[in-house]
Amino acid sequence: MKAVLLKAHGGPEMLALGEAPDPVAGPGEVVVDIHAGSINAADYKVRLGSGGGGNLKFPHILGRDFSGVVAAVGAGVTDFKPGEAVFGVTDQGIEGCYAEKLAIKAAIIAKKPDRLDHAAAAAMGLTSLTALWAVEDTAKLQPGETILIQGGAGGVAGFAIQLAKHLGARVLTTASASNHDYVRSLGADLAIDYHKDDFTQLARDCDVVFDTVGGEVQVRSYAVLKPGGRLVWIAAAPAGFQPSRNDVTVLRPNVKRDRAHLERMVALYERGAVWPPNIVRYPLAAAAEAHKVSESRHLRGKLVLIVR
């Protein structure tokens, strides 16, 4: 099969289209013919060797979420058959979606809705899992609460805005001025220009902060929380930082891979509560160019590799 191979840690030039062995479905697994694979911020961090990719065996295939069609099923798989369209996210610590085929446990993938094309399904895989685990399961956001979502134009944050609005919260978010119309279209009640405005002065008495940016943004986020508030993060604070308050709860979601959360996303989509993000498509062979955009961290929505 064709796959984008990471030859060694380093810049985007370490990614090149090549050949890799076709996967085989083991017991409880399916092989999927991938039609689209999503690019996540974690991918360039693994490429650089700074995102949990320190023990890779090269050449390595990146990519954590995908959409495609079942090509083969392993022993014991009864809930899928060849020809069915599916989408999902690889298990924690496993990658391989920048490729034409993928073997994956059947228990952690879901059927793709007919109305959702492959690029959109791939784009919503890990973003929806992460946002659902963060906002619903970890923050336990309630109707009437106020949430500040840092970095609202990104894939995870954009889904989180829609989800929080659906749950009945007041939604504040930070974004560059050029993305204000976009985040408002997702449901944000207040968009704060992080280039010009101090969010600590405009976002007050928040019940929840969901930080997808990290660094100094997380350090400053403590200032906007009510006593008893919750700070949920997926991007780390600076090394050595200690929380500045002891009257708030700091939480990191454990983003488990399971069918239930994918089907929760599908149910939200089918009732019109959430919809796909802005998607920029690249052919599989252009993965290195897409990584340059991802690493700039100024993308609106999601990057998706079109495989078939």
Backbone hydrogen bonds, N-H to C=O, Kabsch-Sander energy under -0.5 kcal/mol:
donor,donor_aa,acceptor,acceptor_aa,energy
3,A,18,G,-2.2
4,V,98,Y,-2.7
5,L,3,A,-0.7
5,L,16,A,-3.2
6,L,60,H,-3.3
7,K,5,L,-0.7
7,K,14,M,-2.7
10,G,47,R,-1.8
14,M,11,G,-2.2
15,L,12,P,-2.2
16,A,5,L,-1.8
18,G,3,A,-3.0
20,A,1,M,-2.4
26,G,24,V,-0.6
28,G,75,A,-2.5
29,E,26,G,-2.2
30,V,104,I,-2.5
31,V,72,A,-2.7
32,V,30,V,-0.5
32,V,102,L,-3.0
33,D,69,V,-3.2
34,I,32,V,-0.9
34,I,100,E,-1.9
35,H,67,S,-2.7
36,A,67,S,-2.0
37,G,305,L,-2.4
38,S,65,D,-2.1
39,I,303,L,-2.4
43,D,40,N,-1.7
44,Y,40,N,-0.7
45,K,41,A,-1.3
46,V,42,A,-2.3
47,R,43,D,-2.5
48,L,44,Y,-2.1
49,G,45,K,-1.0
49,G,46,V,-0.6
50,S,45,K,-2.5
51,G,45,K,-1.1
56,L,53,G,-0.9
58,F,56,L,-0.6
60,H,6,L,-2.0
62,L,60,H,-0.6
66,F,88,G,-2.0
67,S,36,A,-2.1
68,G,86,V,-2.7
69,V,33,D,-2.1
70,V,84,E,-2.9
71,A,31,V,-3.4
72,A,31,V,-1.4
74,G,29,E,-3.3
77,V,74,G,-1.7
78,T,76,G,-0.7
83,G,70,V,-2.9
84,E,81,K,-1.8
86,V,68,G,-2.5
87,F,110,A,-2.4
88,G,66,F,-1.9
89,V,108,I,-0.6
90,T,64,R,-2.9
94,I,91,D,-2.3
96,G,63,G,-1.1
97,C,63,G,-1.0
98,Y,62,L,-2.4
99,A,97,C,-1.7
100,E,2,K,-2.0
102,L,32,V,-1.6
104,I,30,V,-2.4
106,A,28,G,-2.6
108,I,105,K,-1.4
109,I,106,A,-1.4
110,A,87,F,-2.4
112,K,85,A,-2.2
116,L,113,P,-1.3
117,D,115,R,-0.6
121,A,117,D,-2.5
122,A,118,H,-2.5
123,A,119,A,-2.2
124,M,120,A,-1.6
125,G,121,A,-0.6
125,G,122,A,-0.9
126,L,122,A,-0.5
128,S,124,M,-1.5
129,L,125,G,-2.1
130,T,126,L,-2.6
131,A,127,T,-2.4
132,L,128,S,-2.8
133,W,129,L,-2.6
134,A,130,T,-2.3
135,V,131,A,-3.2
136,E,131,A,-0.5
136,E,132,L,-1.5
137,D,132,L,-1.8
138,T,133,W,-1.5
139,A,134,A,-2.8
141,L,135,V,-2.3
144,G,168,G,-2.9
145,E,142,Q,-1.9
147,I,170,R,-2.7
148,L,208,V,-2.4
149,I,147,I,-0.6
149,I,172,L,-2.9
150,Q,148,L,-0.6
150,Q,210,F,-2.6
152,G,174,T,-2.5
154,G,151,G,-1.8
155,G,301,G,-0.7
158,G,154,G,-2.5
159,F,155,G,-1.8
160,A,156,V,-2.4
161,I,157,A,-2.3
162,Q,158,G,-1.7
163,L,159,F,-2.6
164,A,160,A,-3.0
165,K,161,I,-2.3
166,H,162,Q,-2.3
167,L,163,L,-2.0
168,G,165,K,-1.3
169,A,164,A,-2.3
170,R,145,E,-3.1
171,V,169,A,-0.5
172,L,147,I,-3.0
172,L,170,R,-0.6
173,T,190,L,-2.3
174,T,149,I,-1.5
175,A,192,I,-2.6
179,N,176,S,-2.1
180,H,177,A,-1.4
183,V,179,N,-2.5
184,R,180,H,-2.2
185,S,181,D,-1.9
186,L,182,Y,-1.0
187,G,183,V,-0.6
187,G,184,R,-0.9
188,A,183,V,-2.2
189,D,171,V,-2.5
190,L,171,V,-1.5
192,I,173,T,-2.8
194,Y,175,A,-0.7
194,Y,192,I,-0.9
196,K,193,D,-0.8
197,D,193,D,-3.3
199,F,197,D,-0.8
201,Q,198,D,-1.9
202,L,198,D,-0.9
203,A,199,F,-2.5
204,R,202,L,-0.7
206,C,224,V,-3.1
207,D,146,T,-1.9
208,V,146,T,-1.9
209,V,230,R,-2.3
210,F,148,L,-2.9
211,D,209,V,-0.6
211,D,232,V,-2.9
212,T,150,Q,-0.8
212,T,210,F,-0.7
215,G,236,A,-3.1
217,V,214,G,-1.3
218,Q,215,G,-0.7
219,V,215,G,-1.4
220,R,216,E,-2.3
221,S,217,V,-1.2
222,Y,218,Q,-0.7
222,Y,219,V,-0.7
223,A,220,R,-1.4
224,V,221,S,-1.5
225,L,222,Y,-1.1
226,K,206,C,-2.8
228,G,247,D,-3.6
229,G,226,K,-2.3
230,R,207,D,-2.6
231,L,249,T,-3.1
232,V,209,V,-3.1
232,V,230,R,-0.6
233,W,251,L,-2.1
234,I,211,D,-2.4
235,A,211,D,-0.9
241,F,238,P,-2.1
249,T,229,G,-2.8
251,L,231,L,-3.1
251,L,249,T,-0.5
255,V,253,P,-1.0
256,K,254,N,-2.0
258,D,256,K,-0.6
259,R,107,A,-0.9
262,L,258,D,-1.1
263,E,259,R,-2.8
264,R,260,A,-1.6
265,M,261,H,-2.0
266,V,262,L,-2.2
267,A,263,E,-2.4
268,L,264,R,-2.2
269,Y,265,M,-2.7
270,E,266,V,-2.9
271,R,267,A,-1.3
272,G,269,Y,-1.5
273,A,268,L,-2.3
274,V,268,L,-0.9
280,V,302,K,-2.7
281,R,279,I,-0.5
282,Y,304,V,-2.6
284,L,306,I,-1.5
286,A,283,P,-2.0
287,A,284,L,-1.4
290,A,286,A,-2.0
291,H,287,A,-2.2
292,K,288,A,-1.4
293,V,289,E,-1.3
294,S,290,A,-2.5
295,E,291,H,-2.8
296,S,292,K,-0.9
296,S,293,V,-0.5
297,R,293,V,-0.6
297,R,294,S,-1.3
298,H,293,V,-0.6
301,G,153,A,-3.0
301,G,299,L,-0.7
302,K,278,N,-3.0
303,L,39,I,-0.6
304,V,280,V,-2.4
305,L,37,G,-3.6
306,I,282,Y,-3.3
306,I,304,V,-0.5
307,V,35,H,-2.3
307,V,305,L,-0.7
308,R,35,H,-1.5
